Amino acid sequence: MRLTSFRSTIAAAALALVALAAPASAEVISLKADLKPAPGATSTASGSVTVQYDTDSNKLTWRGTYGGIATYATSAAFFNLGAGGGMVRIRDIDSPFEGTAILAATQGASLAAGEWGIVIRTAGFPKGELLGKLTRN
């Protein structure tokens, strides 16, 4: 009887140590951006994008829409607003658009810190017609 009790105590202690050593659980960060005409773009276009970032897998997932652009979209990207650089090109740029990407750890940290934005470029505004800053929901 004592041996069974001792084994139970050892097993409980081992489980407690495993629980303490386990990594912190992953977090899914939700962000959004309202897309408005970029500075210098005489446009009435608008839109929005929602973003999910999984800190465990470093997976970025997005969905967005826009309307009223002057011409057709030529490119789009998420980018770091700070000095850190880094960019994720959005391949499917027709509205509505969605996609995924795997970020480097430094990119994920700057995204989570609120240092990223999104730009949609069009033929009429090659430097950007729509622009938005990603903020946490």
HELIX and SHEET records of a PDB file:
HELIX    1   1 ARG A    2  ALA A   21  1                                  20    
HELIX    2   2 ALA A  105  ALA A  112  1                                   8    
SHEET    1   A 8 MET A  87  ARG A  89  0                                        
SHEET    2   A 8 ALA A  73  ASN A  80 -1                                        
SHEET    3   A 8 TRP A 116  THR A 122 -1                                        
SHEET    4   A 8 LEU A 130  LYS A 133 -1                                        
SHEET    5   A 8 VAL A  28  PRO A  37 -1                                        
SHEET    6   A 8 SER A  46  ASP A  54 -1                                        
SHEET    7   A 8 LYS A  59  GLY A  67 -1                                        
SHEET    8   A 8 PHE A  97  ILE A 102 -1                                        
SHEET    1   B 6 MET A  87  ARG A  89  0                                        
SHEET    2   B 6 ALA A  73  ASN A  80 -1                                        
SHEET    3   B 6 TRP A 116  THR A 122 -1                                        
SHEET    4   B 6 LEU A 130  LYS A 133 -1                                        
SHEET    5   B 6 VAL A  28  PRO A  37 -1                                        
SHEET    6   B 6 THR A 135  ARG A 136 -1                                        
END                                                                             
